[in-house]
Amino acid sequence: SVTYDYVPAGNSIASFGARVFEISQSLDFPTTIALRGSALSSEVRAAEADARSISYVVRRQVTEAYYAVLAREQKLQLAEENLRIASDFAQKAEIRHAVGEGTSLEQLTARVQRTQAQSDVESAGNERVKAVNALHFALGRGIEQSVRDYMLLDSLAYRPQSYDIDSLIQRAYHSNAQLQAAAFRRDAASVNRGIAWSSLLPGFNASYALYRHETGA
């Protein structure tokens, strides 16, 4: 702040007799400052835990979508192999029927099986396209991406794991990011309550003033 004193009546402020420059700063009680820092630190840790939680969710979605595509790929391969077998069987049934060695029922059954195999191939292809689109969405690439601009390098394999529910729950308590974020928010709320009580303590005010006595123009 700047203050002009001893200004003669009827004159402008330029006729001041003294000018004061002052800088002041209000300070909270030291415990309040410390508590605010602790609360903000807990909120930062909660935000970091939220970020880890989101990253885990994204990783799970991408993993699930990836293996879904892999499963649909293998299902399509099996359906195409089944169609080749059904087509070969239908062709042989027609030949047998033509030479009088096969029955009409056998020929009809082979045709129905071939038609069903063709339908299974189409269904498996559509499921693969849906799975690929879901993978692109999980990757944030958008559905407009080509469904063939990828190459899967893994294979589906079952690996047995031995877990018990109690050990998994204990592990979740120590590593689950959502639980960690909730704990940090609880700590921040507790500290904020301490800040509310600490606000009853007296604050401080520090100031510095520079006086200049002179006769203005």
Number of C-alpha atoms within 10 A of each C-alpha: 8 10 11 16 13 13 17 12 8 7 9 11 15 12 18 19 16 16 19 14 13 13 11 11 9 10 13 15 15 13 14 22 14 13 20 16 13 16 23 14 15 21 19 16 18 24 15 15 21 18 15 16 18 14 13 14 12 14 14 13 16 19 14 16 21 20 17 18 22 21 17 21 20 15 18 21 15 15 21 19 14 19 21 15 15 21 19 13 19 22 16 15 22 20 14 16 16 13 8 10 10 15 14 14 11 16 21 14 15 21 19 14 19 22 16 15 21 19 14 19 21 15 13 21 19 14 19 22 17 17 23 26 21 22 24 20 17 19 14 10 12 13 14 9 12 12 15 8 7 8 7 10 6 9 10 9 6 6 5 6 6 4 8 8 8 9 10 10 12 11 11 14 13 10 11 16 21 18 17 20 23 14 16 21 19 16 18 23 15 13 21 18 13 16 18 12 11 17 14 10 12 10 12 10 9 9 9 9 12 10 12 12 12 11 13 13 8
